[in-house]
Amino acid sequence: MTSELDSSGASRGDRARTHAYLNDFLPGIVGYLAVLTLVVLFGNLDGTSPLRFLWAVLPVIPTLWCLRAVARHIGRIDDFQQRLLLQGLAVGFGVAMITAVTVGFLGIAGLDMRLAGWIIFAAGMLAWILGAAVSAKR
Amino acid sequence: MKNSLRALREGHGWTQGALADQLDVSRQTVNALETGRYDPSLPLAFRISGLFGRPIEAIFDPEG
């Protein structure tokens, strides 16, 4: 049974936490895109200079800011939300590990696995999102 | 665990969001508490008890 006191909208606190999370997260994404643009324009990753390896890993540095944002977000949310987040992360981690093992064996069998990292990342991230959505719905 | 949180909240004329703000939890958490999908931690149970001025066992029924 519902009443006019039942609202599915976010509370003031929810909005404040979401706002703080986005404020924390956004610099990491903006930094990642900015560095990625620089790498694409000037990195010369197809070249032969040893510096290309340094260029190749540069976009990772700003994403560390995203890790910090997630850690701070976990500190702000309550026990129930932490549990939902953990369930989603557990699904994402499990799928990423299984994908890594699968990709590893396919590589041993001779399949070209140059995109292995991206496949594992995509599988883990997608599973995290789906796992979190399913946890929230239960 | 069954509880009378929803009745208490509605008795005060509060939305789930308003109660969530007073307990410093999300609205989703209040909803999960009211529907029995989530049993609160001890600190949260004490906050609920303090807010409504009732003992924990008068709000939460461990047999439920």
N, CA and C atoms of all chains as a GROMACS GRO file, in nm:
protein
  606
    1MET      N    1   0.085  -0.119   0.000
    1MET     CA    2   0.000   0.000   0.000
    1MET      C    3   0.088   0.124   0.000
    2THR      N    4   0.052   0.221  -0.078
    2THR     CA    5   0.132   0.344  -0.081
    2THR      C    6   0.048   0.461  -0.032
    3SER      N    7   0.114   0.565   0.008
    3SER     CA    8   0.044   0.686   0.047
    3SER      C    9   0.121   0.804  -0.009
    4GLU      N   10   0.068   0.925   0.014
    4GLU     CA   11   0.137   1.043  -0.042
    4GLU      C   12   0.272   1.065   0.027
    5LEU      N   13   0.291   0.994   0.140
    5LEU     CA   14   0.420   1.006   0.209
    5LEU      C   15   0.526   0.914   0.149
    6ASP      N   16   0.483   0.823   0.058
    6ASP     CA   17   0.580   0.738  -0.010
    6ASP      C   18   0.628   0.811  -0.135
    7SER      N   19   0.756   0.830  -0.142
    7SER     CA   20   0.812   0.898  -0.258
    7SER      C   21   0.937   0.823  -0.300
    8SER      N   22   0.950   0.804  -0.429
    8SER     CA   23   1.069   0.732  -0.477
    8SER      C   24   1.183   0.829  -0.507
    9GLY      N   25   1.159   0.957  -0.483
    9GLY     CA   26   1.262   1.057  -0.511
    9GLY      C   27   1.374   1.052  -0.410
   10ALA      N   28   1.489   1.101  -0.450
   10ALA     CA   29   1.604   1.104  -0.360
   10ALA      C   30   1.582   1.206  -0.249
   11SER      N   31   1.634   1.173  -0.131
   11SER     CA   32   1.625   1.267  -0.020
   11SER      C   33   1.731   1.376  -0.036
   12ARG      N   34   1.723   1.476   0.053
   12ARG     CA   35   1.823   1.584   0.048
   12ARG      C   36   1.963   1.526   0.069
   13GLY      N   37   1.972   1.434   0.165
   13GLY     CA   38   2.101   1.370   0.194
   13GLY      C   39   2.152   1.289   0.076
   14ASP      N   40   2.058   1.216   0.009
   14ASP     CA   41   2.097   1.138  -0.109
   14ASP      C   42   2.155   1.229  -0.217
   15ARG      N   43   2.086   1.341  -0.237
   15ARG     CA   44   2.132   1.434  -0.342
   15ARG      C   45   2.269   1.492  -0.304
   16ALA      N   46   2.287   1.523  -0.176
   16ALA     CA   47   2.415   1.579  -0.132
   16ALA      C   48   2.528   1.478  -0.152
   17ARG      N   49   2.499   1.350  -0.119
   17ARG     CA   50   2.603   1.246  -0.135
   17ARG      C   51   2.636   1.224  -0.283
   18THR      N   52   2.530   1.223  -0.367
   18THR     CA   53   2.553   1.206  -0.511
   18THR      C   54   2.634   1.322  -0.567
   19HIS      N   55   2.599   1.442  -0.522
   19HIS     CA   56   2.669   1.563  -0.566
   19HIS      C   57   2.817   1.556  -0.526
   20ALA      N   58   2.841   1.517  -0.402
   20ALA     CA   59   2.980   1.508  -0.353
   20ALA      C   60   3.057   1.402  -0.432
   21TYR      N   61   2.990   1.291  -0.462
   21TYR     CA   62   3.056   1.184  -0.538
   21TYR      C   63   3.093   1.232  -0.678
   22LEU      N   64   2.999   1.298  -0.743
   22LEU     CA   65   3.027   1.348  -0.879
   22LEU      C   66   3.140   1.452  -0.875
   23ASN      N   67   3.136   1.538  -0.773
   23ASN     CA   68   3.241   1.639  -0.760
   23ASN      C   69   3.378   1.574  -0.742
   24ASP      N   70   3.380   1.463  -0.670
   24ASP     CA   71   3.506   1.391  -0.648
   24ASP      C   72   3.550   1.317  -0.774
   25PHE      N   73   3.450   1.260  -0.845
   25PHE     CA   74   3.479   1.169  -0.957
   25PHE      C   75   3.515   1.244  -1.086
   26LEU      N   76   3.445   1.355  -1.107
   26LEU     CA   77   3.457   1.426  -1.235
   26LEU      C   78   3.600   1.468  -1.271
   27PRO      N   79   3.679   1.522  -1.176
   27PRO     CA   80   3.816   1.561  -1.213
   27PRO      C   81   3.897   1.444  -1.268
   28GLY      N   82   3.873   1.324  -1.216
   28GLY     CA   83   3.944   1.205  -1.265
   28GLY      C   84   3.909   1.176  -1.410
   29ILE      N   85   3.780   1.184  -1.443
   29ILE     CA   86   3.735   1.156  -1.580
   29ILE      C   87   3.784   1.264  -1.676
   30VAL      N   88   3.769   1.390  -1.632
   30VAL     CA   89   3.814   1.502  -1.717
   30VAL      C   90   3.965   1.491  -1.740
   31GLY      N   91   4.038   1.460  -1.633
   31GLY     CA   92   4.183   1.444  -1.644
   31GLY      C   93   4.219   1.330  -1.738
   32TYR      N   94   4.145   1.219  -1.725
   32TYR     CA   95   4.169   1.103  -1.812
   32TYR      C   96   4.148   1.141  -1.958
   33LEU      N   97   4.037   1.209  -1.987
   33LEU     CA   98   4.008   1.245  -2.125
   33LEU      C   99   4.111   1.344  -2.179
   34ALA      N  100   4.155   1.439  -2.093
   34ALA     CA  101   4.254   1.538  -2.135
   34ALA      C  102   4.387   1.469  -2.167
   35VAL      N  103   4.431   1.380  -2.076
   35VAL     CA  104   4.558   1.311  -2.098
   35VAL      C  105   4.548   1.219  -2.218
   36LEU      N  106   4.433   1.152  -2.232
   36LEU     CA  107   4.413   1.062  -2.346
   36LEU      C  108   4.424   1.139  -2.478
   37THR      N  109   4.366   1.259  -2.480
   37THR     CA  110   4.374   1.343  -2.600
   37THR      C  111   4.520   1.376  -2.631
   38LEU      N  112   4.595   1.411  -2.527
   38LEU     CA  113   4.737   1.443  -2.546
   38LEU      C  114   4.814   1.320  -2.599
   39VAL      N  115   4.780   1.204  -2.544
   39VAL     CA  116   4.849   1.082  -2.586
   39VAL      C  117   4.820   1.051  -2.732
   40VAL      N  118   4.691   1.066  -2.769
   40VAL     CA  119   4.653   1.038  -2.908
   40VAL      C  120   4.722   1.136  -3.003
   41LEU      N  121   4.731   1.264  -2.961
   41LEU     CA  122   4.787   1.367  -3.049
   41LEU      C  123   4.940   1.360  -3.056
   42PHE      N  124   5.002   1.339  -2.940
   42PHE     CA  125   5.149   1.352  -2.934
   42PHE      C  126   5.222   1.225  -2.890
   43GLY      N  127   5.149   1.122  -2.850
   43GLY     CA  128   5.213   1.004  -2.790
   43GLY      C  129   5.293   0.918  -2.888
   44ASN      N  130   5.251   0.919  -3.014
   44ASN     CA  131   5.320   0.840  -3.117
   44ASN      C  132   5.340   0.694  -3.070
   45LEU      N  133   5.229   0.633  -3.027
   45LEU     CA  134   5.238   0.499  -2.970
   45LEU      C  135   5.280   0.394  -3.074
   46ASP      N  136   5.264   0.429  -3.203
   46ASP     CA  137   5.306   0.334  -3.308
   46ASP      C  138   5.454   0.345  -3.341
   47GLY      N  139   5.521   0.444  -3.278
   47GLY     CA  140   5.662   0.470  -3.311
   47GLY      C  141   5.755   0.368  -3.247
   48THR      N  142   5.882   0.406  -3.239
   48THR     CA  143   5.982   0.314  -3.185
   48THR      C  144   6.050   0.369  -3.060
   49SER      N  145   6.018   0.494  -3.023
   49SER     CA  146   6.083   0.553  -2.907
   49SER      C  147   6.041   0.480  -2.779
   50PRO      N  148   6.138   0.455  -2.690
   50PRO     CA  149   6.102   0.391  -2.562
   50PRO      C  150   6.004   0.476  -2.480
   51LEU      N  151   6.002   0.608  -2.508
   51LEU     CA  152   5.911   0.696  -2.435
   51LEU      C  153   5.764   0.664  -2.461
   52ARG      N  154   5.740   0.591  -2.572
   52ARG     CA  155   5.599   0.560  -2.604
   52ARG      C  156   5.535   0.476  -2.493
   53PHE      N  157   5.616   0.400  -2.420
   53PHE     CA  158   5.560   0.320  -2.310
   53PHE      C  159   5.513   0.410  -2.197
   54LEU      N  160   5.590   0.516  -2.173
   54LEU     CA  161   5.550   0.613  -2.071
   54LEU      C  162   5.421   0.683  -2.113
   55TRP      N  163   5.418   0.725  -2.242
   55TRP     CA  164   5.297   0.788  -2.295
   55TRP      C  165   5.176   0.693  -2.280
   56ALA      N  166   5.200   0.566  -2.305
   56ALA     CA  167   5.090   0.469  -2.306
   56ALA      C  168   5.023   0.455  -2.169
   57VAL      N  169   5.101   0.473  -2.063
   57VAL     CA  170   5.042   0.454  -1.929
   57VAL      C  171   4.999   0.586  -1.864
   58LEU      N  172   5.029   0.698  -1.930
   58LEU     CA  173   4.994   0.828  -1.872
   58LEU      C  174   4.845   0.842  -1.837
   59PRO      N  175   4.752   0.794  -1.924
   59PRO     CA  176   4.609   0.812  -1.892
   59PRO      C  177   4.565   0.741  -1.764
   60VAL      N  178   4.646   0.646  -1.718
   60VAL     CA  179   4.609   0.574  -1.595
   60VAL      C  180   4.617   0.666  -1.473
   61ILE      N  181   4.713   0.759  -1.478
   61ILE     CA  182   4.738   0.843  -1.359
   61ILE      C  183   4.612   0.918  -1.313
   62PRO      N  184   4.541   0.988  -1.403
   62PRO     CA  185   4.420   1.059  -1.356
   62PRO      C  186   4.310   0.966  -1.305
   63THR      N  187   4.310   0.841  -1.352
   63THR     CA  188   4.204   0.750  -1.306
   63THR      C  189   4.223   0.711  -1.159
   64LEU      N  190   4.345   0.732  -1.106
   64LEU     CA  191   4.366   0.707  -0.962
   64LEU      C  192   4.276   0.799  -0.880
   65TRP      N  193   4.246   0.916  -0.938
   65TRP     CA  194   4.157   1.010  -0.871
   65TRP      C  195   4.016   0.949  -0.858
   66CYS      N  196   3.978   0.869  -0.958
   66CYS     CA  197   3.846   0.803  -0.954
   66CYS      C  198   3.842   0.700  -0.840
   67LEU      N  199   3.955   0.630  -0.820
   67LEU     CA  200   3.962   0.534  -0.709
   67LEU      C  201   3.940   0.608  -0.576
   68ARG      N  202   4.005   0.722  -0.563
   68ARG     CA  203   3.991   0.804  -0.442
   68ARG      C  204   3.844   0.844  -0.424
   69ALA      N  205   3.779   0.880  -0.536
   69ALA     CA  206   3.638   0.922  -0.529
   69ALA      C  207   3.550   0.808  -0.480
   70VAL      N  208   3.575   0.687  -0.532
   70VAL     CA  209   3.494   0.571  -0.490
   70VAL      C  210   3.517   0.542  -0.341
   71ALA      N  211   3.644   0.548  -0.299
   71ALA     CA  212   3.676   0.522  -0.158
   71ALA      C  213   3.606   0.623  -0.067
   72ARG      N  214   3.608   0.750  -0.108
   72ARG     CA  215   3.541   0.853  -0.027
   72ARG      C  216   3.390   0.832  -0.028
   73HIS      N  217   3.336   0.790  -0.141
   73HIS     CA  218   3.192   0.765  -0.152
   73HIS      C  219   3.151   0.652  -0.056
   74ILE      N  220   3.231   0.547  -0.052
   74ILE     CA  221   3.201   0.434   0.038
   74ILE      C  222   3.198   0.482   0.183
   75GLY      N  223   3.285   0.577   0.215
   75GLY     CA  224   3.288   0.632   0.350
   75GLY      C  225   3.165   0.716   0.384
   76ARG      N  226   3.099   0.768   0.279
   76ARG     CA  227   2.984   0.857   0.302
   76ARG      C  228   2.851   0.782   0.309
   77ILE      N  229   2.843   0.664   0.244
   77ILE     CA  230   2.713   0.596   0.237
   77ILE      C  231   2.691   0.508   0.360
   78ASP      N  232   2.566   0.470   0.382
   78ASP     CA  233   2.532   0.393   0.502
   78ASP      C  234   2.554   0.243   0.481
   79ASP      N  235   2.533   0.167   0.588
   79ASP     CA  236   2.563   0.022   0.586
   79ASP      C  237   2.490  -0.053   0.475
   80PHE      N  238   2.362  -0.020   0.458
   80PHE     CA  239   2.282  -0.092   0.358
   80PHE      C  240   2.335  -0.065   0.217
   81GLN      N  241   2.366   0.061   0.189
   81GLN     CA  242   2.419   0.095   0.058
   81GLN      C  243   2.557   0.033   0.035
   82GLN      N  244   2.636   0.027   0.143
   82GLN     CA  245   2.767  -0.038   0.132
   82GLN      C  246   2.750  -0.185   0.095
   83ARG      N  247   2.647  -0.248   0.155
   83ARG     CA  248   2.622  -0.390   0.125
   83ARG      C  249   2.584  -0.408  -0.021
   84LEU      N  250   2.497  -0.318  -0.072
   84LEU     CA  251   2.458  -0.327  -0.214
   84LEU      C  252   2.579  -0.307  -0.304
   85LEU      N  253   2.662  -0.209  -0.266
   85LEU     CA  254   2.782  -0.181  -0.345
   85LEU      C  255   2.875  -0.301  -0.345
   86LEU      N  256   2.891  -0.362  -0.228
   86LEU     CA  257   2.979  -0.479  -0.215
   86LEU      C  258   2.927  -0.594  -0.300
   87GLN      N  259   2.797  -0.616  -0.300
   87GLN     CA  260   2.740  -0.724  -0.381
   87GLN      C  261   2.768  -0.701  -0.530
   88GLY      N  262   2.750  -0.576  -0.572
   88GLY     CA  263   2.777  -0.542  -0.712
   88GLY      C  264   2.924  -0.562  -0.746
   89LEU      N  265   3.011  -0.515  -0.655
   89LEU     CA  266   3.156  -0.528  -0.676
   89LEU      C  267   3.198  -0.676  -0.679
   90ALA      N  268   3.135  -0.756  -0.592
   90ALA     CA  269   3.170  -0.898  -0.588
   90ALA      C  270   3.136  -0.966  -0.720
   91VAL      N  271   3.020  -0.932  -0.776
   91VAL     CA  272   2.981  -0.989  -0.906
   91VAL      C  273   3.079  -0.942  -1.014
   92GLY      N  274   3.109  -0.812  -1.013
   92GLY     CA  275   3.202  -0.756  -1.111
   92GLY      C  276   3.340  -0.820  -1.102
   93PHE      N  277   3.390  -0.835  -0.978
   93PHE     CA  278   3.521  -0.895  -0.957
   93PHE      C  279   3.522  -1.040  -1.005
   94GLY      N  280   3.417  -1.114  -0.969
   94GLY     CA  281   3.409  -1.256  -1.008
   94GLY      C  282   3.408  -1.271  -1.159
   95VAL      N  283   3.327  -1.191  -1.225
   95VAL     CA  284   3.319  -1.200  -1.371
   95VAL      C  285   3.452  -1.159  -1.435
   96ALA      N  286   3.516  -1.055  -1.380
   96ALA     CA  287   3.646  -1.012  -1.434
   96ALA      C  288   3.750  -1.123  -1.420
   97MET      N  289   3.750  -1.191  -1.305
   97MET     CA  290   3.847  -1.300  -1.284
   97MET      C  291   3.822  -1.416  -1.378
   98ILE      N  292   3.695  -1.453  -1.393
   98ILE     CA  293   3.662  -1.565  -1.483
   98ILE      C  294   3.697  -1.529  -1.627
   99THR      N  295   3.669  -1.403  -1.662
   99THR     CA  296   3.703  -1.357  -1.797
   99THR      C  297   3.854  -1.360  -1.818
  100ALA      N  298   3.929  -1.318  -1.714
  100ALA     CA  299   4.076  -1.316  -1.725
  100ALA      C  300   4.130  -1.457  -1.747
  101VAL      N  301   4.076  -1.553  -1.673
  101VAL     CA  302   4.122  -1.691  -1.688
  101VAL      C  303   4.085  -1.744  -1.828
  102THR      N  304   3.962  -1.714  -1.871
  102THR     CA  305   3.917  -1.758  -2.004
  102THR      C  306   4.006  -1.701  -2.114
  103VAL      N  307   4.030  -1.569  -2.103
  103VAL     CA  308   4.112  -1.501  -2.203
  103VAL      C  309   4.255  -1.557  -2.199
  104GLY      N  310   4.304  -1.586  -2.077
  104GLY     CA  311   4.437  -1.642  -2.063
  104GLY      C  312   4.450  -1.776  -2.135
  105PHE      N  313   4.353  -1.863  -2.115
  105PHE     CA  314   4.357  -1.994  -2.181
  105PHE      C  315   4.344  -1.981  -2.333
  106LEU      N  316   4.257  -1.887  -2.377
  106LEU     CA  317   4.243  -1.866  -2.522
  106LEU      C  318   4.375  -1.818  -2.581
  107GLY      N  319   4.446  -1.734  -2.503
  107GLY     CA  320   4.577  -1.686  -2.547
  107GLY      C  321   4.677  -1.800  -2.559
  108ILE      N  322   4.676  -1.888  -2.459
  108ILE     CA  323   4.766  -2.005  -2.462
  108ILE      C  324   4.734  -2.091  -2.585
  109ALA      N  325   4.604  -2.098  -2.617
  109ALA     CA  326   4.563  -2.180  -2.732
  109ALA      C  327   4.597  -2.114  -2.866
  110GLY      N  328   4.649  -1.990  -2.858
  110GLY     CA  329   4.697  -1.928  -2.982
  110GLY      C  330   4.611  -1.816  -3.036
  111LEU      N  331   4.502  -1.783  -2.965
  111LEU     CA  332   4.417  -1.673  -3.012
  111LEU      C  333   4.488  -1.539  -2.984
  112ASP      N  334   4.474  -1.444  -3.077
  112ASP     CA  335   4.535  -1.312  -3.059
  112ASP      C  336   4.462  -1.239  -2.946
  113MET      N  337   4.530  -1.212  -2.837
  113MET     CA  338   4.465  -1.155  -2.719
  113MET      C  339   4.521  -1.017  -2.685
  114ARG      N  340   4.549  -0.938  -2.787
  114ARG     CA  341   4.602  -0.804  -2.760
  114ARG      C  342   4.501  -0.714  -2.690
  115LEU      N  343   4.372  -0.745  -2.707
  115LEU     CA  344   4.268  -0.663  -2.643
  115LEU      C  345   4.221  -0.724  -2.511
  116ALA      N  346   4.298  -0.820  -2.460
  116ALA     CA  347   4.255  -0.893  -2.339
  116ALA      C  348   4.219  -0.798  -2.224
  117GLY      N  349   4.305  -0.699  -2.202
  117GLY     CA  350   4.281  -0.605  -2.090
  117GLY      C  351   4.148  -0.534  -2.103
  118TRP      N  352   4.117  -0.491  -2.225
  118TRP     CA  353   3.992  -0.419  -2.247
  118TRP      C  354   3.871  -0.511  -2.233
  119ILE      N  355   3.888  -0.635  -2.278
  119ILE     CA  356   3.778  -0.733  -2.266
  119ILE      C  357   3.748  -0.758  -2.118
  120ILE      N  358   3.854  -0.777  -2.039
  120ILE     CA  359   3.837  -0.803  -1.895
  120ILE      C  360   3.776  -0.681  -1.826
  121PHE      N  361   3.825  -0.562  -1.864
  121PHE     CA  362   3.771  -0.438  -1.805
  121PHE      C  363   3.621  -0.425  -1.836
  122ALA      N  364   3.585  -0.445  -1.962
  122ALA     CA  365   3.446  -0.428  -2.004
  122ALA      C  366   3.356  -0.531  -1.934
  123ALA      N  367   3.403  -0.655  -1.927
  123ALA     CA  368   3.322  -0.760  -1.864
  123ALA      C  369   3.302  -0.731  -1.715
  124GLY      N  370   3.411  -0.693  -1.648
  124GLY     CA  371   3.403  -0.663  -1.504
  124GLY      C  372   3.315  -0.543  -1.476
  125MET      N  373   3.331  -0.438  -1.556
  125MET     CA  374   3.253  -0.315  -1.533
  125MET      C  375   3.105  -0.340  -1.558
  126LEU      N  376   3.076  -0.410  -1.669
  126LEU     CA  377   2.936  -0.440  -1.703
  126LEU      C  378   2.872  -0.526  -1.594
  127ALA      N  379   2.948  -0.626  -1.547
  127ALA     CA  380   2.895  -0.714  -1.443
  127ALA      C  381   2.874  -0.638  -1.312
  128TRP      N  382   2.962  -0.544  -1.282
  128TRP     CA  383   2.946  -0.461  -1.162
  128TRP      C  384   2.815  -0.382  -1.170
  129ILE      N  385   2.795  -0.318  -1.286
  129ILE     CA  386   2.674  -0.237  -1.304
  129ILE      C  387   2.548  -0.324  -1.293
  130LEU      N  388   2.550  -0.438  -1.364
  130LEU     CA  389   2.433  -0.527  -1.361
  130LEU      C  390   2.412  -0.585  -1.221
  131GLY      N  391   2.523  -0.624  -1.157
  131GLY     CA  392   2.514  -0.681  -1.022
  131GLY      C  393   2.456  -0.581  -0.923
  132ALA      N  394   2.500  -0.455  -0.934
  132ALA     CA  395   2.450  -0.351  -0.844
  132ALA      C  396   2.301  -0.326  -0.870
  133ALA      N  397   2.261  -0.328  -0.998
  133ALA     CA  398   2.120  -0.305  -1.033
  133ALA      C  399   2.033  -0.418  -0.978
  134VAL      N  400   2.079  -0.541  -0.994
  134VAL     CA  401   2.001  -0.656  -0.944
  134VAL      C  402   1.993  -0.652  -0.791
  135SER      N  403   2.104  -0.621  -0.724
  135SER     CA  404   2.105  -0.612  -0.577
  135SER      C  405   2.006  -0.507  -0.528
  136ALA      N  406   2.003  -0.394  -0.597
  136ALA     CA  407   1.914  -0.284  -0.556
  136ALA      C  408   1.768  -0.320  -0.575
  137LYS      N  409   1.740  -0.407  -0.674
  137LYS     CA  410   1.601  -0.443  -0.704
  137LYS      C  411   1.547  -0.550  -0.610
  138ARG      N  412   1.637  -0.631  -0.550
  138ARG     CA  413   1.591  -0.744  -0.469
  138ARG      C  414   1.527  -0.698  -0.338
  139MET      N  415   1.315  -0.900   0.962
  139MET     CA  416   1.257  -0.865   1.091
  139MET      C  417   1.142  -0.765   1.070
  140LYS      N  418   1.027  -0.798   1.126
  140LYS     CA  419   0.914  -0.704   1.113
  140LYS      C  420   0.938  -0.582   1.203
  141ASN      N  421   0.882  -0.470   1.161
  141ASN     CA  422   0.897  -0.350   1.243
  141ASN      C  423   0.781  -0.254   1.216
  142SER      N  424   0.769  -0.156   1.302
  142SER     CA  425   0.659  -0.060   1.288
  142SER      C  426   0.709   0.075   1.239
  143LEU      N  427   0.821   0.071   1.169
  143LEU     CA  428   0.883   0.197   1.125
  143LEU      C  429   0.792   0.277   1.033
  144ARG      N  430   0.728   0.207   0.941
  144ARG     CA  431   0.643   0.277   0.846
  144ARG      C  432   0.528   0.348   0.918
  145ALA      N  433   0.463   0.277   1.009
  145ALA     CA  434   0.351   0.337   1.082
  145ALA      C  435   0.399   0.456   1.164
  146LEU      N  436   0.514   0.442   1.227
  146LEU     CA  437   0.568   0.552   1.307
  146LEU      C  438   0.600   0.673   1.219
  147ARG      N  439   0.660   0.646   1.106
  147ARG     CA  440   0.696   0.756   1.014
  147ARG      C  441   0.570   0.828   0.965
  148GLU      N  442   0.472   0.748   0.923
  148GLU     CA  443   0.350   0.810   0.872
  148GLU      C  444   0.275   0.882   0.983
  149GLY      N  445   0.287   0.829   1.104
  149GLY     CA  446   0.225   0.897   1.218
  149GLY      C  447   0.282   1.036   1.241
  150HIS      N  448   0.407   1.054   1.204
  150HIS     CA  449   0.471   1.185   1.216
  150HIS      C  450   0.454   1.270   1.090
  151GLY      N  451   0.394   1.209   0.987
  151GLY     CA  452   0.372   1.283   0.862
  151GLY      C  453   0.500   1.305   0.783
  152TRP      N  454   0.593   1.214   0.799
  152TRP     CA  455   0.721   1.228   0.729
  152TRP      C  456   0.724   1.141   0.604
  153THR      N  457   0.790   1.191   0.501
  153THR     CA  458   0.818   1.107   0.385
  153THR      C  459   0.938   1.018   0.418
  154GLN      N  460   0.958   0.917   0.333
  154GLN     CA  461   1.076   0.832   0.354
  154GLN      C  462   1.205   0.915   0.345
  155GLY      N  463   1.205   1.011   0.254
  155GLY     CA  464   1.323   1.096   0.238
  155GLY      C  465   1.349   1.181   0.362
  156ALA      N  466   1.241   1.233   0.421
  156ALA     CA  467   1.256   1.317   0.540
  156ALA      C  468   1.311   1.234   0.656
  157LEU      N  469   1.259   1.111   0.670
  157LEU     CA  470   1.310   1.023   0.776
  157LEU      C  471   1.456   0.986   0.748
  158ALA      N  472   1.486   0.958   0.620
  158ALA     CA  473   1.624   0.923   0.584
  158ALA      C  474   1.720   1.034   0.623
  159ASP      N  475   1.681   1.158   0.597
  159ASP     CA  476   1.769   1.270   0.632
  159ASP      C  477   1.790   1.280   0.783
  160GLN      N  478   1.686   1.252   0.860
  160GLN     CA  479   1.700   1.260   1.006
  160GLN      C  480   1.786   1.148   1.062
  161LEU      N  481   1.786   1.034   0.990
  161LEU     CA  482   1.866   0.920   1.037
  161LEU      C  483   2.004   0.916   0.971
  162ASP      N  484   2.027   1.010   0.879
  162ASP     CA  485   2.152   1.015   0.803
  162ASP      C  486   2.178   0.885   0.725
  163VAL      N  487   2.071   0.836   0.662
  163VAL     CA  488   2.083   0.722   0.570
  163VAL      C  489   2.013   0.759   0.440
  164SER      N  490   2.018   0.671   0.341
  164SER     CA  491   1.953   0.701   0.213
  164SER      C  492   1.804   0.667   0.222
  165ARG      N  493   1.726   0.723   0.129
  165ARG     CA  494   1.584   0.690   0.124
  165ARG      C  495   1.566   0.542   0.091
  166GLN      N  496   1.654   0.491   0.007
  166GLN     CA  497   1.652   0.349  -0.030
  166GLN      C  498   1.667   0.261   0.095
  167THR      N  499   1.749   0.305   0.188
  167THR     CA  500   1.771   0.229   0.312
  167THR      C  501   1.645   0.230   0.398
  168VAL      N  502   1.579   0.345   0.407
  168VAL     CA  503   1.454   0.353   0.482
  168VAL      C  504   1.351   0.258   0.421
  169ASN      N  505   1.344   0.259   0.289
  169ASN     CA  506   1.250   0.170   0.220
  169ASN      C  507   1.282   0.023   0.250
  170ALA      N  508   1.410  -0.012   0.247
  170ALA     CA  509   1.451  -0.151   0.274
  170ALA      C  510   1.419  -0.189   0.419
  171LEU      N  511   1.434  -0.093   0.511
  171LEU     CA  512   1.400  -0.119   0.651
  171LEU      C  513   1.250  -0.145   0.666
  172GLU      N  514   1.172  -0.058   0.604
  172GLU     CA  515   1.026  -0.068   0.619
  172GLU      C  516   0.970  -0.196   0.558
  173THR      N  517   1.034  -0.242   0.451
  173THR     CA  518   0.983  -0.362   0.384
  173THR      C  519   1.047  -0.490   0.441
  174GLY      N  520   1.132  -0.474   0.541
  174GLY     CA  521   1.192  -0.589   0.606
  174GLY      C  522   1.304  -0.654   0.528
  175ARG      N  523   1.353  -0.585   0.425
  175ARG     CA  524   1.462  -0.641   0.345
  175ARG      C  525   1.598  -0.616   0.411
  176TYR      N  526   1.599  -0.530   0.509
  176TYR     CA  527   1.726  -0.495   0.574
  176TYR      C  528   1.702  -0.476   0.723
  177ASP      N  529   1.781  -0.547   0.802
  177ASP     CA  530   1.777  -0.528   0.948
  177ASP      C  531   1.886  -0.428   0.984
  178PRO      N  532   1.851  -0.326   1.061
  178PRO     CA  533   1.949  -0.218   1.085
  178PRO      C  534   2.064  -0.264   1.173
  179SER      N  535   2.175  -0.193   1.158
  179SER     CA  536   2.287  -0.213   1.249
  179SER      C  537   2.243  -0.161   1.387
  180LEU      N  538   2.318  -0.198   1.490
  180LEU     CA  539   2.282  -0.154   1.625
  180LEU      C  540   2.284  -0.001   1.638
  181PRO      N  541   2.388   0.067   1.585
  181PRO     CA  542   2.386   0.214   1.594
  181PRO      C  543   2.264   0.276   1.526
  182LEU      N  544   2.226   0.221   1.409
  182LEU     CA  545   2.109   0.275   1.338
  182LEU      C  546   1.982   0.245   1.416
  183ALA      N  547   1.973   0.126   1.473
  183ALA     CA  548   1.855   0.092   1.553
  183ALA      C  549   1.841   0.188   1.672
  184PHE      N  550   1.953   0.224   1.734
  184PHE     CA  551   1.948   0.319   1.845
  184PHE      C  552   1.908   0.459   1.797
  185ARG      N  553   1.954   0.496   1.677
  185ARG     CA  554   1.914   0.628   1.624
  185ARG      C  555   1.764   0.631   1.599
  186ILE      N  556   1.710   0.521   1.544
  186ILE     CA  557   1.566   0.512   1.518
  186ILE      C  558   1.489   0.518   1.650
  187SER      N  559   1.540   0.443   1.746
  187SER     CA  560   1.476   0.439   1.878
  187SER      C  561   1.474   0.579   1.941
  188GLY      N  562   1.588   0.647   1.933
  188GLY     CA  563   1.598   0.781   1.991
  188GLY      C  564   1.507   0.881   1.922
  189LEU      N  565   1.500   0.868   1.788
  189LEU     CA  566   1.420   0.963   1.710
  189LEU      C  567   1.271   0.952   1.745
  190PHE      N  568   1.223   0.828   1.760
  190PHE     CA  569   1.081   0.809   1.789
  190PHE      C  570   1.050   0.799   1.938
  191GLY      N  571   1.155   0.804   2.020
  191GLY     CA  572   1.134   0.800   2.164
  191GLY      C  573   1.072   0.670   2.212
  192ARG      N  574   1.109   0.560   2.149
  192ARG     CA  575   1.058   0.430   2.190
  192ARG      C  576   1.174   0.331   2.200
  193PRO      N  577   1.160   0.231   2.287
  193PRO     CA  578   1.266   0.130   2.293
  193PRO      C  579   1.276   0.051   2.164
  194ILE      N  580   1.394   0.001   2.136
  194ILE     CA  581   1.417  -0.073   2.011
  194ILE      C  582   1.318  -0.188   1.997
  195GLU      N  583   1.294  -0.260   2.108
  195GLU     CA  584   1.206  -0.378   2.098
  195GLU      C  585   1.060  -0.340   2.076
  196ALA      N  586   1.026  -0.212   2.096
  196ALA     CA  587   0.890  -0.168   2.066
  196ALA      C  588   0.874  -0.135   1.918
  197ILE      N  589   0.985  -0.119   1.850
  197ILE     CA  590   0.982  -0.087   1.707
  197ILE      C  591   1.010  -0.211   1.622
  198PHE      N  592   1.107  -0.291   1.667
  198PHE     CA  593   1.148  -0.410   1.590
  198PHE      C  594   1.104  -0.537   1.663
  199ASP      N  595   1.048  -0.629   1.584
  199ASP     CA  596   1.001  -0.755   1.640
  199ASP      C  597   1.090  -0.868   1.592
  200PRO      N  598   1.180  -0.919   1.679
  200PRO     CA  599   1.272  -1.024   1.635
  200PRO      C  600   1.203  -1.154   1.596
  201GLU      N  601   1.079  -1.171   1.640
  201GLU     CA  602   1.005  -1.294   1.606
  201GLU      C  603   0.938  -1.280   1.469
  202GLY      N  604   0.936  -1.159   1.418
  202GLY     CA  605   0.863  -1.133   1.294
  202GLY      C  606   0.930  -1.187   1.170
   0.00000   0.00000   0.00000
